[in-house]
Amino acid sequence: MTTRSILLATLCSLAASATAADSTFTPLSDPGKTFTSESNTGEFFRPNLGTFEEARPLKVRVSATKDSVTGGVAMKWVFEKDAKGQITFEKSDYDSAAAGITFYAKASKPIHLRVCGDVRQEKKKVVEIGTEWRKHDFSWAEMGGTQDWWQLVFQVTDPISERTTLWLDRVGVEGPAFDPAPTIDVQSGTDQAISSSDILYGAEHLAKTVERLKAKQPFKIVALGDSISAGAQSTRGSWGIDLAKGVAFRYFGQVAHVCEQHFGYTGITPVAVAHGGWTTKMLLGVVDTELMPQLSADDLVVLQSGGNDIANGSAVDVWKNDLKAIIAKIRTKTDQILVVDTVVTASGPVVAQAEAISKTLRDIVAEEKVAGADVTKFLTYRGPGFACALLANDYHPDFTGHMIIGDMIAPILTGKHVTYPE
């Protein structure tokens, strides 16, 4: 090697080192900057399901996976045939000095992907995602926009003609330059699954409802609950679906749909009596005026609450006692009652009491002879780091999350258990 070539190699090495040393990675965060894409893996990343008519059957499923490059957890997206292949993220403001968006990705087969602000934009840069982890960088110019976009779209540009899996991790911005070789910690292994049979209790107490299903009789599934049952944030990513019509895709609407499919008829109507931010005691106050007039002896009532109780400082026993008071009132109309505990997020007072919430749900089932669905356990069975993949924001699923939760609850009526992740 000549003196000139040695000098050139040294200068290139120093330049690369300086670039890496000067580069800072910042995970994506929500507009309120209450969490990041590293702390709450999958949260705020929501698929576009298209129109109301296109949303079902569900063509995309998401889970948190240990197959990752940072933090031991990443996003795993499974697209079925004809899925749109669009994942959106409503972003916060970024440092104006950032070079652009960076992420690691791999796929079950080679696919092409771009990052943009709107899928109607001209394709400026499209990268191939291979079957091994690789870092991809998009400058603002290569995405066709600026930091001022209100959301990012990660778009698979190929038609999805068969089941295709996409893994995403270490998603964020880097600057002032991209780091060509950041420190990563690649992990892999089989993800622990959970069966619906592990979270459902007291199916025998819904025997009358099962008989109605077998006889193909119409009835209502009426959900009394908080903002989760009201569908808060459920349209995130799927802005083409009206919130009111989307009651069909909320968790209890999905239970109705699965039961209709399983028993071979239509006529199960999902109804929401729900108020955002309300505690169980507040819901108790509208049972007589808002819930009871809608009920008949044939209907199934879903009681969903607890998150606002715990988040506002109430003890789990207070939630339990208020639920018991609601159950006593409902029993004057129908004894078909399913108690659903709360969705959680990766941190805070609710997830800190997850085990106590689950135990209390089991106690209510045993003491009140009602059915129970432990959604809290479903989201936390692998730990808080894996709890957020179904969430549009803290505590609220989008339509995809709702339908997956509904799929896990429906076996209490169909008897056909499912697992997650599939």
C-alpha positions as a Markdown table, in Angstrom:
| # | Residue | x | y | z |
|---|---|---|---|---|
| 1 | Met | 0.0 | 0.0 | 0.0 |
| 2 | Thr | 1.4 | 3.4 | -1.0 |
| 3 | Thr | 1.7 | 6.4 | 1.4 |
| 4 | Arg | -1.1 | 8.1 | -0.5 |
| 5 | Ser | -3.5 | 5.1 | -0.1 |
| 6 | Ile | -2.6 | 4.7 | 3.6 |
| 7 | Leu | -3.4 | 8.4 | 4.1 |
| 8 | Leu | -6.7 | 8.2 | 2.2 |
| 9 | Ala | -7.8 | 5.1 | 4.2 |
| 10 | Thr | -6.9 | 6.8 | 7.5 |
| 11 | Leu | -8.9 | 10.0 | 6.6 |
| 12 | Cys | -11.9 | 7.9 | 5.5 |
| 13 | Ser | -11.7 | 6.0 | 8.8 |
| 14 | Leu | -11.5 | 9.2 | 10.8 |
| 15 | Ala | -14.4 | 10.7 | 8.9 |
| 16 | Ala | -16.6 | 7.6 | 9.5 |
| 17 | Ser | -15.7 | 7.7 | 13.2 |
| 18 | Ala | -16.5 | 11.3 | 13.5 |
| 19 | Thr | -19.9 | 10.8 | 11.8 |
| 20 | Ala | -20.8 | 8.0 | 14.2 |
| 21 | Ala | -19.6 | 10.0 | 17.2 |
| 22 | Asp | -21.5 | 13.1 | 16.2 |
| 23 | Ser | -24.8 | 11.2 | 15.5 |
| 24 | Thr | -27.5 | 11.0 | 18.1 |
| 25 | Phe | -30.4 | 8.5 | 17.9 |
| 26 | Thr | -33.8 | 9.7 | 19.2 |
| 27 | Pro | -36.7 | 7.3 | 19.3 |
| 28 | Leu | -40.0 | 8.4 | 17.8 |
| 29 | Ser | -42.5 | 9.8 | 20.3 |
| 30 | Asp | -46.1 | 10.8 | 20.4 |
| 31 | Pro | -47.0 | 14.5 | 20.0 |
| 32 | Gly | -47.3 | 14.8 | 23.8 |
| 33 | Lys | -44.0 | 13.1 | 24.3 |
| 34 | Thr | -45.4 | 10.8 | 27.0 |
| 35 | Phe | -43.6 | 7.7 | 25.6 |
| 36 | Thr | -41.2 | 6.6 | 22.9 |
| 37 | Ser | -41.0 | 3.9 | 20.3 |
| 38 | Glu | -38.4 | 2.2 | 22.4 |
| 39 | Ser | -40.2 | 2.4 | 25.8 |
| 40 | Asn | -43.6 | 1.4 | 24.4 |
| 41 | Thr | -42.9 | -0.9 | 21.5 |
| 42 | Gly | -45.6 | -0.8 | 18.8 |
| 43 | Glu | -47.7 | 1.9 | 20.5 |
| 44 | Phe | -49.0 | 4.6 | 18.1 |
| 45 | Phe | -47.8 | 2.5 | 15.1 |
| 46 | Arg | -51.2 | 1.7 | 13.6 |
| 47 | Pro | -52.1 | 0.0 | 10.3 |
| 48 | Asn | -54.4 | 1.5 | 7.7 |
| 49 | Leu | -57.3 | -1.0 | 7.4 |
| 50 | Gly | -58.9 | 1.0 | 4.6 |
| 51 | Thr | -62.7 | 1.6 | 4.5 |
| 52 | Phe | -65.3 | 0.1 | 6.7 |
| 53 | Glu | -66.0 | -2.6 | 4.1 |
| 54 | Glu | -62.3 | -3.4 | 3.8 |
| 55 | Ala | -61.5 | -3.7 | 7.5 |
| 56 | Arg | -62.9 | -7.2 | 7.9 |
| 57 | Pro | -61.6 | -9.9 | 7.7 |
| 58 | Leu | -58.6 | -8.4 | 9.5 |
| 59 | Lys | -55.6 | -8.6 | 7.2 |
| 60 | Val | -52.9 | -7.4 | 9.5 |
| 61 | Arg | -51.9 | -8.5 | 13.0 |
| 62 | Val | -49.2 | -7.0 | 15.2 |
| 63 | Ser | -47.3 | -8.2 | 18.3 |
| 64 | Ala | -44.2 | -7.3 | 20.2 |
| 65 | Thr | -41.5 | -9.9 | 19.7 |
| 66 | Lys | -38.1 | -10.7 | 21.3 |
| 67 | Asp | -36.7 | -11.0 | 17.8 |
| 68 | Ser | -35.0 | -7.6 | 18.0 |
| 69 | Val | -31.9 | -5.4 | 17.7 |
| 70 | Thr | -32.4 | -3.2 | 20.7 |
| 71 | Gly | -34.0 | -3.6 | 24.1 |
| 72 | Gly | -35.0 | -7.2 | 23.6 |
| 73 | Val | -38.3 | -6.2 | 22.0 |
| 74 | Ala | -39.4 | -5.2 | 18.5 |
| 75 | Met | -42.6 | -4.9 | 16.3 |
| 76 | Lys | -43.7 | -7.9 | 14.3 |
| 77 | Trp | -46.3 | -7.2 | 11.6 |
| 78 | Val | -48.1 | -10.1 | 9.8 |
| 79 | Phe | -49.8 | -9.0 | 6.6 |
| 80 | Glu | -52.3 | -11.3 | 5.0 |
| 81 | Lys | -53.0 | -11.4 | 1.2 |
| 82 | Asp | -54.4 | -8.1 | -0.1 |
| 83 | Ala | -53.4 | -6.1 | 3.1 |
| 84 | Lys | -52.6 | -2.5 | 2.4 |
| 85 | Gly | -49.2 | -2.8 | 4.0 |
| 86 | Gln | -49.3 | 0.7 | 5.5 |
| 87 | Ile | -48.2 | 1.5 | 9.0 |
| 88 | Thr | -48.8 | 5.0 | 10.3 |
| 89 | Phe | -47.2 | 6.9 | 13.2 |
| 90 | Glu | -48.5 | 10.3 | 14.3 |
| 91 | Lys | -45.3 | 12.0 | 15.2 |
| 92 | Ser | -44.0 | 14.7 | 17.5 |
| 93 | Asp | -41.7 | 17.6 | 16.5 |
| 94 | Tyr | -38.1 | 16.7 | 15.8 |
| 95 | Asp | -34.8 | 18.4 | 16.1 |
| 96 | Ser | -34.4 | 20.5 | 12.9 |
| 97 | Ala | -30.8 | 19.3 | 12.7 |
| 98 | Ala | -31.8 | 15.6 | 12.4 |
| 99 | Ala | -30.7 | 13.9 | 9.2 |
| 100 | Gly | -34.0 | 12.0 | 8.9 |
| 101 | Ile | -35.7 | 8.7 | 9.8 |
| 102 | Thr | -33.7 | 5.6 | 10.6 |
| 103 | Phe | -34.8 | 2.0 | 11.4 |
| 104 | Tyr | -33.8 | -1.6 | 11.3 |
| 105 | Ala | -36.0 | -4.1 | 9.4 |
| 106 | Lys | -36.2 | -7.6 | 8.0 |
| 107 | Ala | -39.0 | -9.6 | 6.4 |
| 108 | Ser | -40.1 | -13.1 | 5.8 |
| 109 | Lys | -39.3 | -12.6 | 2.1 |
| 110 | Pro | -37.7 | -9.7 | 0.2 |
| 111 | Ile | -40.1 | -6.7 | 0.0 |
| 112 | His | -39.9 | -3.1 | -0.9 |
| 113 | Leu | -40.7 | -0.3 | 1.5 |
| 114 | Arg | -40.6 | 3.5 | 1.7 |
| 115 | Val | -41.3 | 6.1 | 4.4 |
| 116 | Cys | -43.4 | 9.1 | 3.5 |
| 117 | Gly | -46.0 | 11.5 | 4.8 |
| 118 | Asp | -48.8 | 10.4 | 2.4 |
| 119 | Val | -49.0 | 7.4 | 0.2 |
| 120 | Arg | -50.2 | 9.6 | -2.7 |
| 121 | Gln | -46.8 | 11.3 | -2.8 |
| 122 | Glu | -44.3 | 10.5 | -5.5 |
| 123 | Lys | -42.0 | 7.7 | -4.6 |
| 124 | Lys | -38.6 | 9.3 | -3.9 |
| 125 | Lys | -36.8 | 6.4 | -2.3 |
| 126 | Val | -37.8 | 2.8 | -2.0 |
| 127 | Val | -35.5 | 0.2 | -0.2 |
| 128 | Glu | -35.5 | -3.5 | -0.3 |
| 129 | Ile | -36.1 | -5.2 | 3.0 |
| 130 | Gly | -34.3 | -8.6 | 3.1 |
| 131 | Thr | -34.6 | -11.6 | 5.4 |
| 132 | Glu | -31.8 | -10.4 | 7.7 |
| 133 | Trp | -31.7 | -7.4 | 9.9 |
| 134 | Arg | -30.4 | -4.3 | 8.2 |
| 135 | Lys | -30.3 | -0.6 | 9.0 |
| 136 | His | -32.2 | 1.8 | 6.6 |
| 137 | Asp | -31.9 | 5.6 | 6.6 |
| 138 | Phe | -34.3 | 8.1 | 4.9 |
| 139 | Ser | -33.4 | 11.7 | 4.7 |
| 140 | Trp | -36.2 | 14.2 | 4.7 |
| 141 | Ala | -35.7 | 14.9 | 1.0 |
| 142 | Glu | -35.7 | 11.2 | 0.2 |
| 143 | Met | -39.1 | 10.9 | 1.9 |
| 144 | Gly | -40.4 | 13.8 | -0.1 |
| 145 | Gly | -41.1 | 16.1 | 2.8 |
| 146 | Thr | -39.9 | 17.7 | 6.0 |
| 147 | Gln | -40.1 | 17.4 | 9.8 |
| 148 | Asp | -43.4 | 19.3 | 9.7 |
| 149 | Trp | -45.5 | 16.3 | 8.6 |
| 150 | Trp | -48.2 | 15.3 | 11.1 |
| 151 | Gln | -47.6 | 11.6 | 10.6 |
| 152 | Leu | -45.2 | 9.1 | 9.0 |
| 153 | Val | -46.3 | 6.2 | 6.8 |
| 154 | Phe | -44.2 | 3.1 | 6.5 |
| 155 | Gln | -45.5 | 1.6 | 3.2 |
| 156 | Val | -44.8 | -1.8 | 1.7 |
| 157 | Thr | -44.9 | -0.8 | -2.0 |
| 158 | Asp | -45.3 | -4.3 | -3.4 |
| 159 | Pro | -48.8 | -5.8 | -3.7 |
| 160 | Ile | -49.1 | -8.3 | -0.8 |
| 161 | Ser | -50.0 | -11.6 | -2.6 |
| 162 | Glu | -49.4 | -13.9 | 0.3 |
| 163 | Arg | -48.8 | -13.8 | 4.1 |
| 164 | Thr | -45.8 | -11.6 | 4.7 |
| 165 | Thr | -44.1 | -10.8 | 8.0 |
| 166 | Leu | -42.2 | -7.5 | 8.6 |
| 167 | Trp | -40.1 | -6.8 | 11.7 |
| 168 | Leu | -39.3 | -3.2 | 12.7 |
| 169 | Asp | -37.0 | -2.0 | 15.5 |
| 170 | Arg | -34.9 | 1.0 | 16.6 |
| 171 | Val | -37.2 | 3.4 | 14.7 |
| 172 | Gly | -36.3 | 7.0 | 15.2 |
| 173 | Val | -34.4 | 10.0 | 14.0 |
| 174 | Glu | -30.6 | 10.5 | 13.8 |
| 175 | Gly | -28.6 | 13.6 | 13.4 |
| 176 | Pro | -26.8 | 15.6 | 12.4 |
| 177 | Ala | -25.7 | 12.7 | 10.3 |
| 178 | Phe | -26.7 | 9.0 | 10.1 |
| 179 | Asp | -24.7 | 6.5 | 12.1 |
| 180 | Pro | -23.6 | 3.8 | 9.6 |
| 181 | Ala | -23.0 | 1.2 | 12.3 |
| 182 | Pro | -24.7 | 1.9 | 15.7 |
| 183 | Thr | -24.3 | -0.5 | 18.6 |
| 184 | Ile | -27.1 | -3.1 | 18.6 |
| 185 | Asp | -27.9 | -6.1 | 20.6 |
| 186 | Val | -29.5 | -8.7 | 18.3 |
| 187 | Gln | -31.8 | -11.2 | 20.1 |
| 188 | Ser | -34.0 | -14.0 | 18.8 |
| 189 | Gly | -36.1 | -16.9 | 20.0 |
| 190 | Thr | -39.6 | -18.2 | 20.1 |
| 191 | Asp | -42.1 | -15.8 | 21.5 |
| 192 | Gln | -44.2 | -17.0 | 24.4 |
| 193 | Ala | -47.9 | -17.4 | 23.4 |
| 194 | Ile | -51.0 | -17.1 | 25.5 |
| 195 | Ser | -54.3 | -19.0 | 24.9 |
| 196 | Ser | -57.7 | -17.5 | 25.3 |
| 197 | Ser | -58.3 | -20.3 | 27.8 |
| 198 | Asp | -55.8 | -18.6 | 30.1 |
| 199 | Ile | -57.7 | -15.4 | 30.4 |
| 200 | Leu | -61.4 | -16.5 | 30.4 |
| 201 | Tyr | -63.3 | -17.5 | 33.5 |
| 202 | Gly | -66.9 | -18.6 | 34.3 |
| 203 | Ala | -68.1 | -19.6 | 30.8 |
| 204 | Glu | -70.7 | -21.7 | 32.5 |
| 205 | His | -72.4 | -18.6 | 33.7 |
| 206 | Leu | -73.2 | -17.6 | 30.1 |
| 207 | Ala | -75.0 | -20.9 | 29.3 |
| 208 | Lys | -78.2 | -19.0 | 28.4 |
| 209 | Thr | -76.4 | -16.9 | 25.9 |
| 210 | Val | -74.8 | -19.9 | 24.3 |
| 211 | Glu | -78.2 | -21.5 | 24.0 |
| 212 | Arg | -79.5 | -18.4 | 22.2 |
| 213 | Leu | -76.5 | -18.6 | 19.8 |
| 214 | Lys | -77.2 | -22.3 | 19.1 |
| 215 | Ala | -80.9 | -21.4 | 18.4 |
| 216 | Lys | -79.7 | -18.5 | 16.2 |
| 217 | Gln | -81.8 | -16.0 | 18.1 |
| 218 | Pro | -81.1 | -12.2 | 18.0 |
| 219 | Phe | -79.9 | -10.4 | 21.0 |
| 220 | Lys | -77.7 | -7.4 | 22.0 |
| 221 | Ile | -74.2 | -7.3 | 23.5 |
| 222 | Val | -74.3 | -4.1 | 25.5 |
| 223 | Ala | -71.0 | -2.7 | 26.8 |
| 224 | Leu | -71.1 | -0.5 | 29.8 |
| 225 | Gly | -67.6 | 1.0 | 30.1 |
| 226 | Asp | -65.1 | 3.8 | 29.9 |
| 227 | Ser | -63.2 | 5.3 | 26.9 |
| 228 | Ile | -62.0 | 1.9 | 25.8 |
| 229 | Ser | -65.6 | 0.8 | 25.1 |
| 230 | Ala | -66.3 | 4.2 | 23.7 |
| 231 | Gly | -63.7 | 3.6 | 21.0 |
| 232 | Ala | -61.3 | 6.4 | 22.0 |
| 233 | Gln | -58.4 | 6.5 | 19.5 |
| 234 | Ser | -59.7 | 3.4 | 17.7 |
| 235 | Thr | -59.7 | 5.2 | 14.3 |
| 236 | Arg | -55.9 | 6.0 | 14.5 |
| 237 | Gly | -54.3 | 4.9 | 11.2 |
| 238 | Ser | -57.7 | 4.0 | 9.7 |
| 239 | Trp | -59.1 | 7.5 | 9.3 |
| 240 | Gly | -61.5 | 6.3 | 6.6 |
| 241 | Ile | -63.7 | 4.5 | 9.1 |
| 242 | Asp | -66.3 | 6.4 | 11.0 |
| 243 | Leu | -66.0 | 6.2 | 14.8 |
| 244 | Ala | -69.8 | 5.5 | 15.2 |
| 245 | Lys | -69.9 | 2.8 | 12.6 |
| 246 | Gly | -66.7 | 1.4 | 14.1 |
| 247 | Val | -68.6 | 0.1 | 17.1 |
| 248 | Ala | -68.7 | -3.1 | 15.0 |
| 249 | Phe | -64.9 | -3.3 | 15.3 |
| 250 | Arg | -64.6 | -2.6 | 19.0 |
| 251 | Tyr | -63.8 | -5.6 | 21.2 |
| 252 | Phe | -67.4 | -6.4 | 22.0 |
| 253 | Gly | -68.5 | -5.8 | 18.3 |
| 254 | Gln | -65.8 | -8.3 | 17.3 |
| 255 | Val | -67.2 | -10.8 | 19.8 |
| 256 | Ala | -70.6 | -10.4 | 18.1 |
| 257 | His | -69.0 | -10.9 | 14.7 |
| 258 | Val | -67.0 | -14.0 | 15.7 |
| 259 | Cys | -70.2 | -15.5 | 17.2 |
| 260 | Glu | -72.2 | -14.8 | 14.1 |
| 261 | Gln | -69.5 | -16.5 | 12.0 |
| 262 | His | -69.2 | -19.5 | 14.3 |
| 263 | Phe | -72.9 | -20.1 | 14.8 |
| 264 | Gly | -73.9 | -19.2 | 11.2 |
| 265 | Tyr | -76.4 | -16.4 | 11.4 |
| 266 | Thr | -76.7 | -12.6 | 11.8 |
| 267 | Gly | -78.7 | -10.7 | 14.4 |
| 268 | Ile | -76.2 | -10.0 | 17.3 |
| 269 | Thr | -76.2 | -6.2 | 17.8 |
| 270 | Pro | -73.2 | -4.5 | 19.6 |
| 271 | Val | -74.3 | -1.4 | 21.7 |
| 272 | Ala | -72.0 | 0.9 | 23.6 |
| 273 | Val | -73.0 | 2.8 | 26.8 |
| 274 | Ala | -69.6 | 4.3 | 27.4 |
| 275 | His | -68.0 | 7.5 | 28.8 |
| 276 | Gly | -64.4 | 8.5 | 28.4 |
| 277 | Gly | -62.6 | 9.1 | 31.7 |
| 278 | Trp | -65.2 | 7.6 | 33.9 |
| 279 | Thr | -64.6 | 5.5 | 36.9 |
| 280 | Thr | -66.8 | 2.5 | 37.8 |
| 281 | Lys | -68.6 | 4.6 | 40.4 |
| 282 | Met | -69.5 | 7.1 | 37.8 |
| 283 | Leu | -70.8 | 4.4 | 35.5 |
| 284 | Leu | -72.9 | 3.1 | 38.4 |
| 285 | Gly | -74.7 | 6.5 | 38.4 |
| 286 | Val | -76.1 | 6.0 | 34.8 |
| 287 | Val | -77.0 | 2.3 | 35.0 |
| 288 | Asp | -80.7 | 3.1 | 35.7 |
| 289 | Thr | -81.0 | 5.9 | 33.1 |
| 290 | Glu | -78.7 | 4.8 | 30.2 |
| 291 | Leu | -78.2 | 1.0 | 30.5 |
| 292 | Met | -81.4 | -0.5 | 31.9 |
| 293 | Pro | -83.8 | 0.9 | 29.4 |
| 294 | Gln | -81.9 | -0.8 | 26.6 |
| 295 | Leu | -81.8 | -4.3 | 28.2 |
| 296 | Ser | -84.0 | -7.3 | 27.9 |
| 297 | Ala | -83.6 | -10.7 | 29.6 |
| 298 | Asp | -82.0 | -12.0 | 26.4 |
| 299 | Asp | -79.2 | -9.6 | 26.3 |
| 300 | Leu | -75.5 | -10.0 | 27.3 |
| 301 | Val | -74.0 | -7.1 | 29.3 |
| 302 | Val | -70.3 | -6.5 | 29.2 |
| 303 | Leu | -68.9 | -4.5 | 32.2 |
| 304 | Gln | -65.5 | -2.9 | 31.3 |
| 305 | Ser | -63.8 | -0.5 | 33.7 |
| 306 | Gly | -61.0 | -0.2 | 36.2 |
| 307 | Gly | -58.3 | 1.8 | 34.5 |
| 308 | Asn | -59.6 | 5.2 | 35.5 |
| 309 | Asp | -60.3 | 4.0 | 39.0 |
| 310 | Ile | -56.7 | 2.8 | 39.6 |
| 311 | Ala | -55.1 | 5.7 | 37.7 |
| 312 | Asn | -57.0 | 8.2 | 39.9 |
| 313 | Gly | -55.8 | 6.5 | 43.1 |
| 314 | Ser | -58.6 | 4.2 | 44.0 |
| 315 | Ala | -57.8 | 0.8 | 45.6 |
| 316 | Val | -58.6 | -2.3 | 43.7 |
| 317 | Asp | -61.2 | -3.2 | 46.3 |
| 318 | Val | -63.1 | 0.0 | 45.6 |
| 319 | Trp | -63.3 | -1.0 | 41.9 |
| 320 | Lys | -64.5 | -4.5 | 43.0 |
| 321 | Asn | -67.2 | -3.1 | 45.3 |
| 322 | Asp | -68.5 | -0.7 | 42.7 |
| 323 | Leu | -68.7 | -3.5 | 40.1 |
| 324 | Lys | -70.7 | -5.6 | 42.6 |
| 325 | Ala | -73.1 | -2.7 | 42.9 |
| 326 | Ile | -73.6 | -2.5 | 39.1 |
| 327 | Ile | -74.0 | -6.3 | 38.8 |
| 328 | Ala | -76.7 | -6.2 | 41.5 |
| 329 | Lys | -78.7 | -3.6 | 39.4 |
| 330 | Ile | -78.2 | -5.5 | 36.1 |
| 331 | Arg | -79.4 | -8.7 | 37.6 |
| 332 | Thr | -82.9 | -7.3 | 37.8 |
| 333 | Lys | -83.0 | -7.4 | 34.0 |
| 334 | Thr | -80.5 | -10.1 | 32.9 |
| 335 | Asp | -78.1 | -12.5 | 34.6 |
| 336 | Gln | -75.9 | -12.8 | 31.5 |
| 337 | Ile | -72.9 | -10.6 | 32.6 |
| 338 | Leu | -69.3 | -10.6 | 31.4 |
| 339 | Val | -66.8 | -8.5 | 33.4 |
| 340 | Val | -63.8 | -7.3 | 31.4 |
| 341 | Asp | -60.9 | -5.6 | 33.3 |
| 342 | Thr | -58.8 | -2.8 | 31.8 |
| 343 | Val | -56.2 | -2.3 | 29.1 |
| 344 | Val | -52.8 | -1.3 | 30.4 |
| 345 | Thr | -49.7 | 0.5 | 29.1 |
| 346 | Ala | -46.0 | -0.1 | 29.8 |
| 347 | Ser | -45.7 | 2.0 | 32.9 |
| 348 | Gly | -47.8 | 3.8 | 35.5 |
| 349 | Pro | -50.2 | 2.8 | 38.4 |
| 350 | Val | -52.4 | 0.5 | 36.4 |
| 351 | Val | -49.7 | -1.9 | 35.2 |
| 352 | Ala | -48.1 | -1.7 | 38.7 |
| 353 | Gln | -51.3 | -3.3 | 40.0 |
| 354 | Ala | -51.9 | -5.7 | 37.1 |
| 355 | Glu | -51.6 | -8.9 | 39.3 |
| 356 | Ala | -54.1 | -7.4 | 41.9 |
| 357 | Ile | -56.5 | -6.5 | 39.1 |
| 358 | Ser | -56.4 | -10.0 | 37.6 |
| 359 | Lys | -56.9 | -11.6 | 41.0 |
| 360 | Thr | -59.8 | -9.3 | 41.8 |
| 361 | Leu | -61.5 | -10.2 | 38.5 |
| 362 | Arg | -61.2 | -13.9 | 39.4 |
| 363 | Asp | -62.7 | -13.2 | 42.8 |
| 364 | Ile | -65.6 | -11.4 | 41.2 |
| 365 | Val | -66.3 | -14.3 | 38.9 |
| 366 | Ala | -66.3 | -16.7 | 41.8 |
| 367 | Glu | -68.4 | -14.6 | 44.2 |
| 368 | Glu | -70.9 | -13.1 | 41.7 |
| 369 | Lys | -71.3 | -16.1 | 39.4 |
| 370 | Val | -70.6 | -14.0 | 36.3 |
| 371 | Ala | -68.1 | -14.6 | 33.5 |
| 372 | Gly | -64.8 | -12.8 | 33.2 |
| 373 | Ala | -62.2 | -11.8 | 30.6 |
| 374 | Asp | -58.8 | -10.8 | 31.9 |
| 375 | Val | -57.5 | -8.4 | 29.3 |
| 376 | Thr | -55.0 | -7.0 | 31.8 |
| 377 | Lys | -53.3 | -10.4 | 31.9 |
| 378 | Phe | -53.5 | -10.8 | 28.1 |
| 379 | Leu | -51.5 | -7.6 | 27.7 |
| 380 | Thr | -49.0 | -8.2 | 30.5 |
| 381 | Tyr | -48.3 | -11.9 | 30.4 |
| 382 | Arg | -44.8 | -11.3 | 29.0 |
| 383 | Gly | -44.1 | -8.2 | 31.0 |
| 384 | Pro | -44.7 | -4.5 | 30.5 |
| 385 | Gly | -42.2 | -4.2 | 27.7 |
| 386 | Phe | -44.5 | -6.3 | 25.5 |
| 387 | Ala | -47.8 | -4.7 | 26.5 |
| 388 | Cys | -48.2 | -1.9 | 24.0 |
| 389 | Ala | -48.3 | -3.5 | 20.5 |
| 390 | Leu | -52.1 | -3.3 | 20.3 |
| 391 | Leu | -52.4 | 0.3 | 21.5 |
| 392 | Ala | -53.1 | 3.5 | 19.6 |
| 393 | Asn | -52.1 | 5.5 | 22.6 |
| 394 | Asp | -51.8 | 4.8 | 26.4 |
| 395 | Tyr | -54.7 | 2.5 | 27.3 |
| 396 | His | -56.6 | 2.7 | 24.0 |
| 397 | Pro | -56.5 | 0.1 | 21.2 |
| 398 | Asp | -57.1 | 1.0 | 17.6 |
| 399 | Phe | -59.5 | -1.1 | 15.6 |
| 400 | Thr | -56.8 | -3.8 | 15.0 |
| 401 | Gly | -56.1 | -4.0 | 18.7 |
| 402 | His | -59.9 | -4.1 | 19.5 |
| 403 | Met | -60.5 | -6.9 | 17.0 |
| 404 | Ile | -57.5 | -9.0 | 18.3 |
| 405 | Ile | -58.8 | -8.5 | 21.9 |
| 406 | Gly | -62.3 | -9.5 | 20.8 |
| 407 | Asp | -60.9 | -12.6 | 19.2 |
| 408 | Met | -59.4 | -13.5 | 22.5 |
| 409 | Ile | -62.7 | -13.0 | 24.4 |
| 410 | Ala | -65.1 | -14.6 | 21.9 |
| 411 | Pro | -64.1 | -18.2 | 22.8 |
| 412 | Ile | -66.0 | -17.8 | 26.1 |
| 413 | Leu | -69.1 | -18.2 | 23.9 |
| 414 | Thr | -67.8 | -20.3 | 21.0 |
| 415 | Gly | -65.7 | -22.7 | 23.0 |
| 416 | Lys | -63.1 | -22.5 | 20.1 |
| 417 | His | -59.9 | -21.2 | 21.8 |
| 418 | Val | -57.2 | -19.2 | 20.0 |
| 419 | Thr | -53.7 | -18.1 | 20.8 |
| 420 | Tyr | -51.7 | -14.9 | 20.6 |
| 421 | Pro | -49.4 | -14.3 | 18.8 |
| 422 | Glu | -50.6 | -16.8 | 16.2 |
